Amino acid sequence: METTRTLSEYVLRTVITDLPDQVVEMSKKALLDWIGCCLGAFKEPIAGSVLAFLLDLGGNPQASVLGFGEKINTLQAAFLNGWMSHVLDYDDANSLVRTHPSAAVVPALLALAERDHRHGVDLIVSLVVGHEVTLRLGAALGRKYYDAGWHATPILGRFGAASAAGRLLRLETDQLCQAFGLCATQAAGLRATFGTMAKPFHAGKAAMDGLLAAMLAQRGMSAPKGILSDPSSFRSLFSTEYDPEKMTEGLGEHFLILSNSFKPYAACLLAHPAIDALIALKKEHAIDPERVEEIHVRMASLNLKVAANPTPQNSAEAKFSIPFGAALALIRGSAVESDFREEVLEEPLVKEVMRRVRLSARDALAEAEAQVKVILQDGRTFDKSLQAPRGSPTHPLSFGELEEKFRDLAIPVIGRPKAAEVIEIVRDLEDLDDAARLVSLCCV
């Protein structure tokens, strides 16, 4: 039980003074970015349809669905807010463990924090410990389980959501250990769903299941207490390279949340290096996309395996299409959410530029790298090598840049005055006396 107990004690004992300033700042970035991504999904027709379904089920009105303002029970709110926050595939990500940490952690903690009127400090600490558990478990599992076809976000996210919720619920150590056991037995999610609505379903389900695990453990439901230590169960099923020391090494001193990326482009993170490199080339050389003969993109094998869809049929599939991202980069010089629409996919120039993209794998490249070459019809050639795109830990987005992204997503839903107030509250989150006030601003 040692690893599981050590991790549980860390989650429950961490206080705001244990967190360095840069970690607190990162938590605020994560929260603002998550809220924006969630509100950005308000326009998706299925969001309203799922909300209507949940309202038909009935239950106590405890927590809000962002954008809509309807209150449903905490588990339902965690699920739908989690789904909405990941449906655009625009939310934060961590390339080291290939997961989207906030998509499961924040909806679980926010549902509880609104219901129980928790302080902004509780939001900060719970978000950080939820991220740490998510990312440390991912580091311990390694990458083979992901390569085998499992989706990291729901596998890891349940544990992160349970951690954030467990801290807000003030669980005892044994209770959180058992919550982890309940998370492990629910762990699931397939990469084969990428490009469909089942992918964000994973995030919502992880938020809901992690919260459920914490709430049931509080009420005495038993589960294995050493699930992250036991070689015969969770670890052996998911990984042959499990390293439990990575769960606790430097715990409380080295914060993996600082390795997160925020997306400037509304696409799979593995497409970002190519998009970023081609946008830079367009700016540097004023490339006319109608004069492009060929576009050569070299990336790591995984990037092409996950995000090389040559003929996306809808906006969800387009987020996993490097050729479409390349076309946006050279035609529009951007790849924001408003660019990922079915009508853009049908534009003749977009289709033509996509046909001119040539993809090739180079195993010597890291997943954050790209080598691109644009050949024009007159024979001129422009090359660029990129080691890491904007938004990555080595090229981070500032809080101000994330504000702009947030405004783009939030203002069409809640209006400019509310969006401005949300930004101010998140910037000074330590002073927020009631999380319900923040949530109310995120609703129409």
Buried (B, 14 or more C-beta within 10 A) or exposed (E): BEBBBBBBBBBBEBEBEBBEEEBBBBBBBBBBBBBBBBBBBBEBEBBBEBBEEBBEEEEEBBBBBBBBEBBBBBBBBBBBBBBBBBBBBBBBBBBBBBBBBBBBBBBBBBBBBBBBEBBBBBBBBBBBBBBBBBBBBBBBBBBEBBEEEBBBBBBBBBBBBBBBBBBBBEBEBBBBBBBBBBBBBBBBBEBEBBBEEBBBBBBBBBBBBBBBBBBBBBEEBEBBBBBBBBEEBBBEEBBEEBEBEBBBEEBEEEBBBBBBBBBBBBBBBBBBBBBBBBBBBBEEEEBEBEEBEEBBBBBBEBBBEBBBBEEBEEBBBBBBBBBBBBBBBBBBBBBBBBBBEEEBBEEEEBBBBBEBBEBEBEEEBBBBBBBBBBBBEEEEEBEBEBEBBBBBBEBBBEBEBBBEBBBBBBBBBBEEEBBBBBBEBBBEBEEBEBBBBBBEBBBE
